[in-house]
Amino acid sequence: MKGDEKSEPRPTQTHLIFPATPPLAVPAKPPPLIPLFPPFRQTLPISLPQPTRVSLPPTTAAADAADAMPPGAKTVDYAGERALAKDFLTNFAGPHGEPKYQNILQDIANRKIRAVQIELDDLFHYKDVDEEFLQRVTENTKRYIGIFAEAVDELMPEPTEAFTVDEDRDILMTQRVDEGADGGADGTDPLQRMPPEIKRFFEVYIKAFSKVTPLTLRQVKASNIGQLVKISGIVTRCSDVKPLMQVAVYTCEECGFEIYQEVTARVFMPLFECPSQRCKLNKAKGNLILQLRASKFLKFQEVKLQELAEHVPKGHIPRSLTAHLRGELTRKVAPGDVVEMSGVFLPMPYHGFRAMRAGLVADTYLEAMSITHFKKKYEEYELKGDEQEQIDRLAEDGDIYSKLSKSLAPEIFGHEDVKKALLLLLVGAPHRKLADGMKIRGDLHICLMGDPGVAKSQLLKHIINVAPRGVYTTGRGSSGVGLTAAVQKDPVTNEFVLEGGALVLADMGICAIDEFDKMEESDRTAIHEVMEQQTVSIAKAGITTSLNARTAVIAAANPAWGRYDMRRTPAENINLPPALLSRFDLLWLILDRADMETDLEMARHVVHVHQNLESPALGFTALEPSVLRAYISAARRVTPSVPRDLEEYIATAYSSIRQEEAKSNAPHSYTTIRTLLSIVRISIALARLRFSETVAQSDVDEALRLMQMSKYSLYSDDRQRSGLDAISDIYSILRDEAARTSSMDVKFAHALNLISRKGYSEAQLKECLEEYASLNVWQIHQSTFDIHFIDA
């Protein structure tokens, strides 16, 4: 009776409305469901056609498409295309003859993976696929993703392994299948048919040709809309990963049926009245309740891609494009990554008030299908077969340390030791974490300070190219927040969010700061925390947090007066605060001195590079940056330790450096306990290059030599002032060492290590040994060249 009481007033109300309408207007009146919300039709142009699209059977859509085609054009048989897709997925064989896609489908059935990536390279090589089919796939990609998904649905095998059960989903699916079998749903109503998307637990992607040159953002035009394009760019911004509704499921309060609504856009109009046949027959406007647990959501992330600097024409600013990542492609990129992205270029109409202003203009976006990183992280680097063999061959080479360093920027003349230091910066040492949570950094920091024109900036640029993750910035163009982090308003949510600066973007990589001396003092203090604690602490706009900035800093600077002034002390020339200098593991002073032979060699080298666009012969083939990256990634997996017998040796070396500095009137550097940690870090990096699990004494000696050589220019000037030539200075070094150890014997290897720290060569040592042996000051062993002082 209650139902009758509800339905009785409705005809009465209808009676009251109809007489008010003129009789001539009745036949022309549209169906009652269409003009329910006339004002919303303008503001939400994409919401109303959706139920119509859902309810259209495929045959009608195909017929409409055929009617809309121009005369003479071919109609596409999509059933035949699906059969061809099935044939390809079933019969395509991989490089070793295995059924490639059948294995992928089996993994999906076993819930090991969730993505089927159809490669156009495979379609191209498949015997039964013609060029026209390939062209249709690239020009109508969105439609063919659906075709391949339907083919996968039909070919999906039974699971062969046990897998973890998603209880909610499986219970819902079982219930729906049972209801469908019992005839619970009204089969005539397309809105009550379960859409295939809700049953799928996989996604289909179509990957573009791997050999095709990617387009720049400026080359993607309106003619590419709907097509599969491949573009390259740098990721500037990533949104959080959020759920995107793919199928909305409603339950009717009147008839109890489940109603499905496929959502194909970012915005959709929810259904409010039950459209089922039973509710229509009963003339009951059943209230629909959105069932969120029964609906299907997809992971969604929005990414901003920006043009690479080399693709921007003169006088223009870089363009950017929005890319939408769905499903398994989310969380694949981070800001600062240089990527190649293939996807479908699509228009996106504006909605709401923006639609009224924009009119017919639509925004464009890229629906991503595959992402390829230009430079992988060291941890993600997977060595191929030939790369592994090449690295094993290089590791057996005794001179690998020198070869790797010479392969860094071979076009730049000289700077052998500077390049060795930069190589060690790329390799680094492992981070140490103590039991109480204290961390000791493993990254090396290097400062190159020198006269103008000694190729500091070129070295920085080359290191950034070699490193998998590198950020280059200049002192004048960087503010404190630009280096650390800035608080900005999110354009989508209007909330305050943190935008990472250069040091945060270079996390687990290298940050190069050029023109370091030109920075404002207040901005330079932002780097102090990053260099030692390797974090960026923020307390702004109600956001209090700490961001990771595990980065190696390489800075280039000029001395205080542009060029190094020999009349002033090193501290006056360097003009950086001791708190900052002590954080650099190596501070290189590169002075531009006039020397006839060196200048002649350098001029020949520069002219040769200018003429031939390559460096002169190095005596071996310079290693490519990709090989360098592969070698360094393999070396970084080794974690060497310092043996107990070397602890005393390192401690003695450190204390002697402190004593030398204490005696000096104008010390060249600030030696603190951080210097001791620097010696350990450089030694471990050298052991990593040899793939050794323990640090050798030769590694410590080389670390001490590099520290001494970084001030080589100043030592050579001190010797000139004191009037000592190289031979006399070497003799005084060896005599002081013999007096210090109270021994008459000095080993040749130890002597070579001592004098190399002061910047002398082996040839100069041998010349000194011969000269003083002829004066009967010492005797030289014939085979080992060990020195024995003659007691006078």
Secondary structure, 3 states (H helix, E strand, C coil): CHHHHHHCHHHHHHHHHHHHCCHHHCCCCCCCCHHHCCCHHHHCCCCCHHHHHHHCCHHHHHHHHHHHCCCCCCCCCHHHHHHHHHHHHHHCECCCCCEHHHHHHHHHHCCCCCEEEEEHHHHHHCCCCCHHHHHHHHHCHHHHHHHHHHHHHHHCCCCCCCCCCCHHHHHHHHHHHHHHHHCCCCCCCHHHCCCHHHHCCCEEEEECCCCCCCECHHHCCHHHCCCEEEEEEEEEEECCCEEEEEEEEEEECCCCCEEEEECCCCCCCCCCECCCHHHHHCCCCCEEEECCCCCEEEEEEEEEEECCHHHCCCCCCCCEEEEEEEHHHCCCCCCCCEEEEEEEEEEEECCCHHHHHHCCCEEEEEEEEEEEECCCCCCCCCCCHHHHHHHHHHHHCCCHHHHHHHCCCCCCCCCHHHHHHHHHHHHCCCCEECCCCCEECCCCCEEEEECCCCCHHHHHHHHHHHCCCEEEEECCCCCHHHHCEEEEECCCCCCEEEEECHHHHCCCCEEEEECHHHCCHHHHCHHHHHHHCCEEEEEECCEEEEEECCCEEEEEECCCCCCCCCCCCHHHHHCCCHHHHCCCCEEEEECCCCCHHHHHHHHHHHHHHHHHCCCCCCCCCCCCHHHHHHHHHHHCCCCCECCHHHHHHHHHHHHHHHHHHHHCCCCCCCCCHHHHHHHHHHHHHHHHHCCCCECCHHHHHHHHHHHHHCCHHHHHHHHHHHCCCHHHHHHHHHHHHHHHHCCCEECHHHHHHHHHHCCCCHHHHHHHHHHHHHCCCEEECCCCCCEEECCC
